[in-house]
Amino acid sequence: MKPISQRHFFLILICCVVNTSWAGMDLVGETKESIIYINLDTSETHGSVVKADGSQDFHRQQRLGDLVYLSSRFVNEYDCVKKQVRQLALSIYPENMANGGELLNDTQAKDWLTPGAGSALSMLLLKACQTLQK
């Protein structure tokens, strides 16, 4: 058996790290702006509220003030009775799949929102609330 080259070793290592950091992420859907994922493996349920982390990869660069980014990771709460969502935490990254180093880490909880039909938030709400029906 031939020994593995250093180059191949690092490629395998990178694949393992990437797969580990995205373990449990389920594809929610794709809009014209982005691809949305949610992690229901680690979600928490309290009554009709589901708390779950997720991520969003954008097709085009986004701006938040002076920051330019292509992906975000977030923690949201989804109220399945009131059909509302609130963001608990947000991190943004300059590259897709949360790569390139964190540009922002906001842990300030936001107000509850009622998402518009067909929006990324409405897709996340629907997917998160499916866990209550199981």
C-alpha positions in Angstrom: 0.0 0.0 0.0 1.3 3.4 -1.0 1.7 6.0 1.8 -0.6 9.0 1.5 1.1 12.2 0.3 1.2 15.3 2.4 -1.0 17.1 -0.1 -3.7 14.4 0.0 -3.6 14.3 3.8 -4.3 18.0 4.0 -7.2 17.7 1.5 -8.7 14.9 3.5 -8.3 16.9 6.7 -9.9 20.0 5.2 -12.9 17.9 4.1 -13.3 16.4 7.5 -13.2 19.8 9.2 -15.7 21.3 6.8 -18.1 18.3 7.1 -17.9 18.4 10.9 -18.7 22.1 11.1 -21.8 21.6 8.9 -22.9 18.3 10.5 -26.6 18.4 11.2 -27.4 21.2 8.7 -30.5 20.5 6.6 -31.2 22.3 3.4 -34.4 24.4 3.9 -34.5 25.8 0.4 -33.2 28.3 -2.1 -34.4 31.8 -3.0 -33.2 34.0 -5.8 -30.9 35.6 -3.1 -29.6 32.7 -1.1 -29.5 29.1 0.1 -30.9 28.5 3.6 -30.0 25.7 6.1 -31.2 24.8 9.6 -29.8 22.5 12.2 -32.7 20.6 13.8 -30.4 18.0 15.4 -29.5 20.5 18.1 -32.8 22.4 18.3 -34.6 23.0 21.6 -38.3 23.1 22.0 -40.2 25.0 24.8 -43.9 24.7 24.3 -44.7 26.1 20.8 -41.3 27.8 20.5 -38.4 26.1 18.7 -34.9 27.5 19.0 -32.5 26.4 16.3 -29.3 27.5 14.6 -28.9 27.9 10.9 -27.0 29.4 8.1 -27.5 31.3 4.9 -25.2 31.4 1.8 -25.8 34.4 -0.5 -25.4 34.3 -4.3 -24.2 37.9 -4.3 -22.2 40.0 -1.8 -24.3 41.6 0.9 -23.6 44.8 2.8 -24.1 45.6 6.5 -22.7 49.1 7.0 -19.0 48.8 5.9 -19.0 45.0 6.0 -19.3 43.0 2.8 -20.2 39.3 3.3 -21.4 36.2 1.5 -22.7 34.0 4.4 -24.2 34.1 7.8 -24.8 31.9 10.8 -27.6 32.6 13.2 -29.7 31.4 16.1 -33.4 32.0 15.8 -36.5 31.3 17.9 -39.6 30.2 15.9 -43.0 30.7 17.6 -45.1 28.1 15.8 -48.5 29.3 17.2 -48.0 33.0 16.5 -46.1 32.3 13.3 -43.3 34.7 14.3 -39.4 34.6 14.3 -36.8 36.4 16.3 -33.1 36.4 15.9 -31.0 35.7 19.0 -27.6 35.8 17.4 -25.9 36.5 14.1 -22.4 36.1 12.7 -21.4 37.1 9.2 -18.5 35.9 7.0 -16.8 37.2 3.9 -17.0 33.9 2.1 -19.7 31.2 1.6 -20.1 28.4 4.1 -19.0 30.7 7.0 -15.4 30.8 5.7 -12.9 33.6 5.7 -13.1 34.6 9.4 -16.0 36.1 11.3 -16.7 39.8 10.4 -19.4 40.4 13.0 -20.9 38.6 16.0 -24.1 40.1 17.2 -25.7 38.4 20.3 -28.4 41.1 20.9 -31.9 39.5 20.7 -34.1 41.2 18.2 -37.9 41.8 18.2 -40.3 39.2 17.0 -41.2 39.5 13.3 -44.0 38.0 11.1 -42.2 36.8 8.0 -43.5 37.6 4.5 -44.8 34.7 2.4 -42.1 33.0 0.4 -39.3 34.7 2.3 -36.2 32.9 3.8 -37.7 33.5 7.3 -41.0 31.9 6.4 -39.2 28.9 5.0 -37.2 28.6 8.2 -40.3 29.0 10.3 -42.1 26.2 8.4 -39.2 23.8 8.7 -38.6 24.5 12.4 -42.3 24.0 13.2 -42.3 20.6 11.5 -40.4 19.3 14.5 -43.4 19.9 16.7 -45.6 17.7 14.4 -43.4 14.6 14.9 
